[in-house]
């Protein structure tokens, strides 16, 4: 993807969180999460919009510690030195070499290129790991912003699934 002239692409990285920080965010306890986080956290990260993600990931890293380096972390803007969202993989690569991406950008930071930057960071991570062969993204048919983002990459539609939390999702896969 080429950045249009006169615009800059945000510089982000995904900061992994330890079990204590994930557990605090899962409880919606921002003060406790800030005590253990390696970066400054925003109120949005402890909001009801994010808590269910943190609950899944906090339990996951207890039950499957090898997933800890892969799961959802904080999208950190290196230039602005602030958290702008959450992103990561659903788990470590499965036996077929598949990883699934997930992300959410703080509403006050949307429409600034952060979702694309987070996806690029996850794509780079996937390409750097020889165990990964496929990057998967699942998108609700009504999520126009994510559908537009996915359309800018060589993802191939590969069916549908029903998600108990998000409803109907279209499955997209990209060979890395």
Buried (B, 14 or more C-beta within 10 A) or exposed (E): EEEEEEEEBBEBBBBBBEBBBBBBBBBBBBEBBBEBBEBEBBEBBBBEEBBEBBBBBBBBBEEEEEBBEBBBBBBBBEEEEBBBBBBBBBBBBBEEBBBBBBBBBBEEBBEBBBBBBBBBBBBEBBEEBEEBBBBBBBBBEEBEEBBEBBEEBEBEEBEEEEEEEEEEBBBBBBEB
